[in-house]
Amino acid sequence: MPTDPINTEDASAAMAAAASASAVVVVIRRGGGGRRRRRQQQRKRHCRLPAPLLMLLLLALALARDFPTPFAAVDASEAEADADDDDDDDDPSSVENKCTLYLAPSSIPHAGLGTYTSIPLSPRQIVGPPEPLINVLDLPFHTSPEESNGALLADYDWAGVDYLAHLEARKVQAMIPGMGAAINSHPGLYNVAAGHPAVDSAGLSRYREEEDDDESNSFDPLEPGDPGVGAFTYYHSLRSLAARSLPAGAELFAHYSDPYFLDRTDDFGYIPLAQDFDDADRIVTKFDRYLSENEGTERELNEEQLKDLWEMTVRGSFDADVRTKRLREALPGTVRDARRAAAGTGTADLSLPSHVRGLEWLEKYGMCVDTVRPGPSAIRQAGRGGFAARPVAEGEIVLPLPLLHVNRTLLDMRALRPDPEFEGRLLKGKDVVGRQLLLNYCYGHKDSSVLLLPYSTGSANINHAPTGDGANVKLRWHVPTSTSTEGEEDDTDDEEEKGVGAFHHPEWLDLDASDIFTKMKTGLLMELVATRPIDEGEELLLDYGKDWSDAWNEHVRDWPSKGPHGYGNPEKNRPYGYPHELNEDKFSPVKTHAEQTEEDDDDGGDPYPPNVATACFYNAVDEGHPLSPNALRRRIPVDPSDPSRGIVTAIKIPWDGEGMGELSHPTLRPCSIVSREERVNDRDERNVGRRSVSFETTELVYTALMEPWEGDIPDDERHVVYDMPRDGIALVDRSYSSDQHLGGAFRQEIGVPDGVFPEAWKDLA
């Protein structure tokens, strides 16, 4: 570690200026009451065993001891390290007119539908088309626990912090209406990871861009800009990548995290976690090693003794608390299966033997879901659109659309104010002041409280046809085929005989809207069907209906008065800058705190627009990554101008690039840039013709003060990271300032026509 001192003036000034972040710490505690008593009872029971069995018990206990596992799952970092050794021969984009992704019954019993690859995949190979990400903001504060169907939506969202979206609001839940919702999870077979989304406005601006006399571009906040701003998600091109090598036909499994399963023990039971499968692999390997070493000797056991030994091995690693109940579920039930697992299958693979399907099975029971590719829409205000990945015949299904039913009121947004009694909590007002952006991606009808969110890959990119005859796709309810009988999900246990349509329940279409919201699982399926032949690369367009068209036309007409420049807008004429445009400029240095706050124009005083903040990628130290004892520490005042604010420990930490890989998710947190300097990199020599040329490169590196995120930095510490490159810093919108928060942004569900939308659901007529 370096011995140069911390610049206490810069660090203290930055700390004084940094906004105090509210910390919410969630602690999951595991119950362990009565564990000692149960262990004592187990020992007494073992002591009553006959002497021969007692010898087997001692062997079983020895077999359950820990030793290095040969079945360590390939995690994201290993996948990145192996990426250079793999070619791109199986890139889905190079497979012409072949479906590479299928929606089909999951190999996990009672898990509904799953997603499968029909081609082999290498580590870090792209899986399926890139997808958009839709942020749901402060949902726990806008709704009440008793409001219907909130739990179903929560089962399909992701933490905003994993997708660089968490700074948009106090609480951000990310909806990924494609593979992010259609992929299941198996803790021991995790094989797909998501990268980072791109963030931009697709060229739209809340203010009009004017040409100055000097031919430089500027924005006039007095002039209305694009009416489409804030009407679609700016988070897009989220790529899914294989976390390890996968065979053709493998079901794709995301990593839901251990808390997801721990919190749902009452619903799912004691599902083994990744560590449980690792422990089980160690046990079966040691068991198999002992048997192999004694085969053909006088110590070789007969079949009955082998059975007893394995049963005792299982019991010996089980003491009835939550952690080991999951381990017992991970262990094979028979000696034969234990030896199969040790021979190379592994206990996780053995627990789900049908997670790799044949292509014939996928074609028979599945439906293709890689038929839509995203791209810039030809419709100016639409942002991005969906394009046919291959030719589609008239009447052919473009996409199956599994649906998540949502109560319309769940997407209402109310005025929020801080709770004076509980820091970090927000209180809602009575009046509805807006709608969640997710509404624009839902199907619905003006006379119904039922909204339907499709979550098929590419479905969120299908735009409205600007003219009545411009649509080339339409919506219909699922039409049964010979391999998919509707509504049989609960009538048969034979997963092999289920097609996608078996998970559609047409009887729900006759229920009242209130009854639909009592269904705490998905069970509806629509289809997007071509109304005429569609060429490869042609934009797919759907008629959103008259109600949507009328609402959009009214919005465009009223935009000059209701937008951010509108006469009644309290922030009218306030400067705004798009962070993504600033981030694209990699040559201009990031401004320091002093440069943004200096009042003397000669010395700086050039702040970013008021909506723009600096953020840094930094994973705070924890038990798994302890801080080096050689880290430079110094006690400094929180605010030199106010001694009453106390003293804290400033810790100077070198940048190590942790978490910057595409498959990893570092914490993007607010930070203050304390200083920057030019660093000279190592000298390099290259041959130019017959001469050897020596040169050196330089780069700007930064020192930044990190703000805590959810309490990951103690209150009495300040983490100052130095040697941070430009890629470790991002310019972001401050919370509640992006276009998604504009009060006048367009909100309207996609209309389902009469004759298709169920009459029984029209509870608002």
Buried (B, 14 or more C-beta within 10 A) or exposed (E): EEEEEBBBEBBBBBBBBBEEBBBEEEEEEEEEEEBEEEEEEBEEEBEEBEEEBBEBBEBBBEBBEEEEBEBEBBBBEBBBEBBEEBEEEBBBEEBEEEBBBBBBBBBBEEBBBBBBBBBBBBBBBBBBBBBBBBBBBBBBBBBEEEEBBBEBBEBBBBBBBBBBBBBBBBBBBBBBBBBBBBBBBBBBBBBBBBBBBBBBBBEBBBBBEEEEEEEEEEBBBEEBBBBBBBBBBBBBBBBBBBBBBBEBBBBBBBBBBBEBBBEEEEEEEBBBBBBBBBBBBBBBBBBBEBBEEEEEEEEEBEEEBBEBBBBBBBBBBBBBBEBBBBBBBBBBEEBEBBBBBBEEBBBBBBBBEBBBBEBEBBBBBBBBBBBBBBBEBEBEBBBBBBBBBBBBEEEEBBBBBBBBBBBBBBBBBBBBEEEEEEEEBBBBEEEBEBBBBBBBBBBBBBBBBBBBBBBBBBBBBBBBBBEEEEBBBBBEBBEBEEBBBBBBBEEEEEBEBBBBBBBBBBEBBEBBBEEBBEBEEBBBBBBBBBBEEBEEEEBBBBBBBEBBBEBBEEBBEEBBEBBBBBEEBEBEEBBBBBBBEBBEEEEEEBBBBBBBBBEEEEEBEEBBBEBBBBBBBBBBBEEEEEBEEEEBBBEBBBBBEEEEBEEBEBBBBEBEEEBBBBBBBBBBBBBBBBBBEEEEEEEEEEEEEEEEEEEEEEEBBBBBBBBBBBBBBEEEBBBBBBBBBBEBBBBBBBBBBBBBBBBBBBBBBBBBEEEBBBEBBBBEE
